[in-house]
Amino acid sequence: MIDDSGDRKDGVKTAHAGHQWLGRYGKTDNGVVTVTTVWADERLYYPVDAVPYTPAKHFAKGKSDPGFRTKLAIGADLAVQARKAGFVFRAVAADSAYGDQDGFRGELSEAGLPFVMALKPRHGTWAYGADAYTPVDAARALAWDGPEDPGDWTPVTRTFRDGRTETWRAADATLGWWGPDGFTRLVVATADPGTLPDKATWYLATNLPCPGGPREADSPHPAASLAEVVRIYGIRHWTEQSYKQVKDELGWADFQVRSDLAIRRHQALVNCAFTFCWAAWFAEHPPQHDAAPQPGPGGGERGRRRRRTTAAGAVLAAGAARDPRLAFPLDRAAALVAGMVQGAPAPAAASPDQLGRGRLRPAPLHPELTDYRYRG
């Protein structure tokens, strides 16, 4: 799962800081944004990697500088790196901030990666004027005459984290050259095909072929039914849960450092702490290898913050997959620590030392407030 997360940071001397959109607060403000990848299934989720995004103002030539990378470019690179590192995943999942970008989907396709990503209902313009054609128009063109005569719609069951289930409907729609037989499928999933409610309808783009379609035989990816496409995107909501935990419980944004390397080290330490929390959880709750419920949609990182009301044990998934290479997070700790002690791969970003020449440095803390004594 690819996403990005922003946190407020005052001042202009912190690496990667800039006036930009911070989804956690739902507004544009001064802060640091980090692109992240998270591995997940219905039972378990844990961080894979994190790379801070550096705004264009930190580069001599702005966006035209060779060292500048967009959040989309960082996210695509992280997905490729995850596969090279040995992670096995059915598909790359992301919300519409990434799914709406044709270039981003194209980069994943060129890298041979499957994806399931959300689109905005009004994404793109496939015709002119009054005939403008969008994903929601494609969904409305599908046949539906009620539950007794569903037409083009297939029932799919969504199971939420609290155990409740809902019967949704899903269908392959046609939009321009997108369709069940095309390279990109447009899958619509909704609680009500008749009204397509905004908060209970997903418009999903995927390059996983349709079962029995002409692309199935030649595709490098196994075919995915409508139910599987919906299931994969439902798992994506774990990334919102992981953000709540690393931020509200583990102090992701509570760093008081300024350099690029120090920020990356702090983030790596938080991710290590996340994996160790899983170890403590499994020590007290041995895996049962039972199928666990899917997480349901929530406000999450891109909406307003919600006060935690769940019990501490209830926010974690109920079981663990059998193969440690695929789903046990402790083997990630060594890799995270190794990355923490290496040099930061972003020399083009201005550091506090570069930005603060001529500025007085704060005096060191009094020795009684530290674990060591200053010398000389």
C-alpha positions as CSV (number, residue, x, y, z in Angstrom):
1,M,0.0,0.0,0.0
2,I,1.4,3.4,-1.0
3,D,0.4,6.6,0.7
4,D,1.9,9.8,2.1
5,S,1.5,11.4,5.5
6,G,2.1,15.0,6.5
7,D,2.9,16.6,9.9
8,R,3.2,20.2,10.9
9,K,6.7,21.6,11.5
10,D,7.4,25.3,12.3
11,G,10.3,27.2,10.9
12,V,12.2,26.9,7.6
13,K,15.4,25.3,8.7
14,T,14.2,21.7,8.9
15,A,15.0,19.4,6.0
16,H,12.0,18.7,3.7
17,A,9.8,21.3,5.5
18,G,7.6,23.4,3.2
19,H,4.2,24.9,2.8
20,Q,2.3,21.9,1.5
21,W,-0.9,19.8,1.9
22,L,-1.0,18.0,5.2
23,G,-3.7,15.3,5.0
24,R,-3.6,14.7,8.8
25,Y,-5.0,18.2,9.3
26,G,-6.9,18.6,6.1
27,K,-5.3,21.8,5.1
28,T,-2.2,23.3,3.6
29,D,0.4,24.3,6.2
30,N,4.1,24.2,6.9
31,G,5.3,20.7,7.5
32,V,7.1,17.6,6.4
33,V,5.4,15.0,4.1
34,T,6.7,11.4,4.0
35,V,5.8,8.8,1.3
36,T,5.3,5.4,2.9
37,T,4.7,1.7,1.9
38,V,2.9,-0.7,4.2
39,W,2.5,-4.5,3.6
40,A,-0.9,-5.9,4.6
41,D,-3.4,-8.7,4.4
42,E,-6.7,-9.1,6.3
43,R,-4.8,-10.1,9.4
44,L,-1.5,-8.2,9.6
45,Y,0.1,-4.9,8.5
46,Y,3.5,-3.4,9.0
47,P,5.7,-0.6,7.6
48,V,8.0,-1.5,4.7
49,D,9.7,1.8,3.9
50,A,9.4,5.6,4.3
51,V,11.0,8.4,2.3
52,P,10.5,12.1,3.1
53,Y,9.3,14.2,0.1
54,T,11.5,17.3,-0.5
55,P,9.6,20.3,-1.8
56,A,11.0,22.1,-4.9
57,K,12.1,25.1,-2.9
58,H,15.0,23.0,-1.4
59,F,16.6,22.6,-4.9
60,A,18.6,25.1,-6.8
61,K,16.5,24.7,-10.0
62,G,13.2,24.0,-8.3
63,K,11.1,21.3,-10.0
64,S,13.4,21.2,-13.0
65,D,16.3,20.2,-10.8
66,P,17.6,16.7,-11.5
67,G,17.4,15.8,-7.8
68,F,13.7,16.8,-7.4
69,R,11.3,13.9,-7.2
70,T,7.5,14.1,-6.9
71,K,5.6,12.0,-4.3
72,L,4.4,9.9,-7.2
73,A,7.9,9.1,-8.4
74,I,8.9,8.2,-4.8
75,G,5.9,6.0,-4.4
76,A,6.5,4.1,-7.6
77,D,10.2,3.6,-6.7
78,L,9.3,2.3,-3.3
79,A,7.0,-0.3,-4.8
80,V,9.7,-1.5,-7.2
81,Q,12.2,-1.6,-4.2
82,A,9.8,-3.7,-2.2
83,R,9.6,-6.3,-4.9
84,K,13.4,-6.3,-5.2
85,A,13.7,-6.8,-1.5
86,G,11.7,-10.0,-1.7
87,F,8.3,-8.9,-0.6
88,V,5.5,-10.9,-2.2
89,F,2.2,-9.0,-2.8
90,R,-0.9,-9.5,-4.9
91,A,-1.1,-5.9,-6.0
92,V,-0.1,-2.3,-5.2
93,A,-3.0,-0.5,-3.7
94,A,-3.4,3.3,-3.3
95,D,-6.1,5.9,-3.0
96,S,-7.2,8.4,-5.7
97,A,-4.4,10.8,-5.0
98,Y,-2.2,8.2,-6.7
99,G,-4.8,6.3,-8.8
100,D,-5.9,9.4,-10.7
101,Q,-2.4,9.9,-12.1
102,D,-2.0,8.2,-15.5
103,G,1.8,8.5,-15.3
104,F,1.9,6.8,-11.9
105,R,-0.1,3.8,-13.1
106,G,2.0,3.7,-16.2
107,E,5.2,3.5,-14.2
108,L,3.9,0.6,-12.2
109,S,2.8,-1.2,-15.3
110,E,6.2,-0.7,-17.0
111,A,7.8,-2.2,-13.9
112,G,5.6,-5.2,-14.2
113,L,3.6,-4.5,-11.0
114,P,-0.1,-5.2,-10.7
115,F,-2.2,-2.5,-9.1
116,V,-5.7,-1.7,-7.7
117,M,-6.2,2.0,-7.2
118,A,-9.1,4.3,-6.5
119,L,-10.3,7.0,-8.9
120,K,-12.3,10.1,-8.2
121,P,-15.9,9.8,-9.5
122,R,-15.3,12.6,-11.9
123,H,-11.7,11.6,-12.9
124,G,-10.8,12.6,-16.4
125,T,-12.8,13.8,-19.3
126,W,-13.5,11.1,-21.9
127,A,-15.8,13.2,-24.1
128,Y,-16.5,16.9,-24.7
129,G,-19.2,19.3,-23.4
130,A,-22.5,17.8,-22.3
131,D,-21.3,14.4,-23.3
132,A,-18.4,14.4,-20.8
133,Y,-17.9,10.8,-19.7
134,T,-16.4,9.9,-16.2
135,P,-16.3,6.9,-14.0
136,V,-19.6,7.7,-12.4
137,D,-21.2,8.0,-15.8
138,A,-19.8,4.6,-16.7
139,A,-21.3,3.2,-13.6
140,R,-24.7,4.7,-14.3
141,A,-24.7,3.1,-17.7
142,L,-24.6,-0.4,-16.2
143,A,-27.9,-2.3,-16.1
144,W,-29.7,-2.4,-12.7
145,D,-33.3,-3.1,-12.0
146,G,-33.1,-3.9,-8.3
147,P,-31.9,-6.9,-6.3
148,E,-34.3,-9.3,-8.1
149,D,-32.9,-8.2,-11.5
150,P,-29.3,-7.1,-10.9
151,G,-28.4,-6.9,-14.5
152,D,-24.6,-6.2,-14.8
153,W,-24.0,-6.2,-11.0
154,T,-22.5,-9.1,-9.0
155,P,-23.0,-9.4,-5.2
156,V,-19.8,-9.3,-3.1
157,T,-19.5,-9.6,0.7
158,R,-17.5,-7.1,2.7
159,T,-16.6,-8.1,6.2
160,F,-15.5,-5.3,8.5
161,R,-13.1,-5.3,11.4
162,D,-15.9,-5.4,14.0
163,G,-17.2,-8.6,12.4
164,R,-20.3,-7.2,10.7
165,T,-20.8,-7.9,7.0
166,E,-22.4,-6.0,4.2
167,T,-23.5,-7.1,0.7
168,W,-22.2,-4.8,-1.9
169,R,-22.5,-5.0,-5.7
170,A,-19.6,-4.8,-8.1
171,A,-19.3,-4.7,-11.9
172,D,-16.8,-4.2,-14.7
173,A,-17.7,-0.9,-16.4
174,T,-16.5,0.5,-19.8
175,L,-14.9,3.9,-20.0
176,G,-13.2,4.8,-23.2
177,W,-10.6,2.1,-23.8
178,W,-11.0,0.9,-20.3
179,G,-13.1,-2.2,-19.8
180,P,-13.1,-5.9,-18.8
181,D,-11.2,-6.9,-21.9
182,G,-8.8,-3.9,-21.9
183,F,-5.4,-3.5,-20.4
184,T,-7.0,-1.4,-17.6
185,R,-10.3,-2.4,-16.0
186,L,-12.7,0.0,-14.3
187,V,-14.3,-1.9,-11.4
188,V,-17.2,-0.2,-9.6
189,A,-18.2,-1.4,-6.1
190,T,-21.1,0.1,-4.3
191,A,-23.6,-0.5,-1.5
192,D,-26.4,0.6,-3.8
193,P,-26.1,0.5,-7.6
194,G,-29.3,2.5,-7.9
195,T,-28.0,5.7,-6.2
196,L,-24.2,5.2,-6.1
197,P,-23.8,6.9,-2.7
198,D,-20.7,9.0,-2.5
199,K,-19.4,7.5,0.8
200,A,-20.1,3.9,-0.2
201,T,-19.0,3.6,-3.8
202,W,-15.5,2.9,-5.1
203,Y,-14.3,3.4,-8.6
204,L,-11.2,1.3,-9.0
205,A,-8.6,1.0,-11.8
206,T,-6.7,-2.3,-12.0
207,N,-4.5,-4.0,-14.5
208,L,-5.3,-7.5,-13.1
209,P,-7.1,-9.3,-16.0
210,C,-10.7,-10.4,-16.0
211,P,-11.2,-14.1,-15.5
212,G,-12.0,-15.7,-18.8
213,G,-11.1,-12.5,-20.7
214,P,-8.8,-12.3,-23.7
215,R,-5.9,-10.9,-21.6
216,E,-5.9,-13.7,-19.0
217,A,-3.7,-16.1,-21.0
218,D,-0.9,-13.5,-21.8
219,S,-1.0,-11.4,-18.7
220,P,1.9,-11.8,-16.2
221,H,-0.6,-11.4,-13.4
222,P,-3.2,-14.0,-12.4
223,A,-6.8,-13.0,-13.2
224,A,-8.8,-11.4,-10.4
225,S,-12.5,-11.7,-9.9
226,L,-14.7,-8.7,-8.9
227,A,-14.7,-10.0,-5.3
228,E,-10.9,-10.1,-5.2
229,V,-10.5,-6.6,-6.6
230,V,-12.9,-5.3,-4.0
231,R,-11.1,-7.3,-1.2
232,I,-7.7,-5.9,-2.2
233,Y,-8.8,-2.3,-2.1
234,G,-10.6,-3.0,1.3
235,I,-7.3,-4.0,2.7
236,R,-5.8,-0.6,1.7
237,H,-7.6,1.0,4.7
238,W,-5.1,-0.7,7.0
239,T,-2.6,2.1,6.0
240,E,-4.9,4.6,7.8
241,Q,-4.9,2.5,10.9
242,S,-1.1,2.2,10.8
243,Y,-0.7,6.0,10.6
244,K,-2.9,6.4,13.7
245,Q,-0.7,4.0,15.6
246,V,2.7,5.3,14.6
247,K,1.6,8.9,15.1
248,D,-0.7,8.7,18.2
249,E,1.1,6.0,20.0
250,L,4.7,5.9,18.8
251,G,5.6,9.5,18.2
252,W,6.2,9.6,14.5
253,A,5.9,13.4,14.3
254,D,7.4,14.2,17.7
255,F,11.0,14.7,16.5
256,Q,13.0,17.8,17.3
257,V,15.8,17.3,14.8
258,R,16.4,19.2,11.6
259,S,18.7,17.2,9.3
260,D,17.6,14.8,6.6
261,L,19.5,11.9,8.1
262,A,18.2,12.5,11.6
263,I,14.6,12.6,10.4
264,R,15.1,9.3,8.5
265,R,16.7,7.7,11.6
266,H,13.8,8.8,13.7
267,Q,11.2,7.3,11.3
268,A,13.2,4.1,11.1
269,L,13.2,3.8,14.9
270,V,9.5,4.3,15.0
271,N,9.0,1.6,12.4
272,C,11.2,-0.7,14.4
273,A,9.1,0.0,17.5
274,F,6.0,-0.9,15.5
275,T,7.4,-4.3,14.5
276,F,8.4,-5.0,18.2
277,C,4.9,-4.2,19.3
278,W,3.7,-7.0,17.0
279,A,6.2,-9.3,18.7
280,A,4.8,-8.4,22.1
281,W,1.2,-8.9,20.8
282,F,2.0,-12.3,19.4
283,A,3.7,-13.4,22.6
284,E,0.4,-12.8,24.5
285,H,-1.9,-13.8,21.6
286,P,-0.5,-16.8,19.7
287,P,-1.6,-16.8,16.0
288,Q,-4.6,-19.0,15.3
289,H,-4.3,-18.8,11.5
290,D,-8.0,-18.1,11.2
291,A,-9.3,-15.8,8.5
292,A,-9.7,-12.4,10.1
293,P,-12.2,-9.7,9.1
294,Q,-11.3,-7.0,6.6
295,P,-10.9,-3.5,7.9
296,G,-13.7,-1.1,6.9
297,P,-13.3,2.4,5.5
298,G,-12.7,5.2,8.0
299,G,-11.9,8.9,8.2
300,G,-8.2,8.0,8.4
301,E,-5.2,10.1,7.3
302,R,-7.0,12.1,4.6
303,G,-9.9,13.1,6.8
304,R,-10.6,14.6,10.1
305,R,-8.8,13.0,13.1
306,R,-11.0,10.8,15.3
307,R,-10.6,10.2,18.9
308,R,-9.6,6.6,19.7
309,T,-12.4,4.7,21.3
310,T,-11.2,1.1,20.6
311,A,-9.6,-1.1,23.2
312,A,-5.9,-1.4,22.8
313,G,-6.1,-5.1,21.7
314,A,-8.9,-4.5,19.3
315,V,-6.9,-2.3,16.9
316,L,-4.6,-5.1,15.9
317,A,-5.4,-7.8,13.4
318,A,-6.6,-11.1,14.8
319,G,-4.1,-13.6,13.3
320,A,-0.8,-14.0,11.4
321,A,0.0,-15.6,8.1
322,R,2.1,-18.8,8.3
323,D,5.0,-17.7,6.2
324,P,7.4,-15.3,8.1
325,R,8.8,-14.0,4.9
326,L,5.4,-12.8,3.8
327,A,3.7,-11.6,6.9
328,F,5.8,-11.6,10.1
329,P,7.2,-8.2,10.7
330,L,10.1,-9.0,13.1
331,D,12.4,-9.9,10.2
332,R,12.0,-6.3,9.1
333,A,13.8,-4.9,12.1
334,A,17.3,-5.7,11.0
335,A,16.7,-4.1,7.6
336,L,15.2,-1.0,9.1
337,V,18.2,-0.6,11.5
338,A,20.6,-1.2,8.6
339,G,18.9,1.6,6.7
340,M,19.0,3.8,9.7
341,V,22.8,3.8,10.1
342,Q,23.5,4.4,6.4
343,G,24.0,7.8,4.9
344,A,20.9,9.6,3.7
345,P,20.4,9.4,-0.1
346,A,19.2,12.9,-0.6
347,P,22.3,15.2,-0.9
348,A,20.4,17.7,-3.0
349,A,18.2,18.8,-0.1
350,A,19.4,21.7,1.8
351,S,20.4,20.8,5.4
352,P,20.2,23.0,8.5
353,D,24.0,23.5,8.2
354,Q,23.7,24.8,4.7
355,L,20.7,27.0,5.5
356,G,21.8,28.4,8.8
357,R,25.3,29.7,8.0
358,G,25.9,32.9,10.0
359,R,23.1,32.1,12.5
360,L,24.0,31.6,16.2
361,R,23.7,27.9,17.3
362,P,22.0,27.2,20.6
363,A,24.2,26.4,23.5
364,P,24.5,22.8,24.6
365,L,22.3,21.5,27.5
366,H,23.7,21.7,31.0
367,P,25.7,18.5,31.8
368,E,23.2,17.7,34.6
369,L,20.5,17.4,32.0
370,T,22.4,14.9,29.8
371,D,23.9,11.4,30.2
372,Y,27.4,12.6,29.5
373,R,29.7,15.6,30.1
374,Y,30.9,18.0,27.5
375,R,34.7,18.3,27.2
376,G,36.9,21.0,25.8
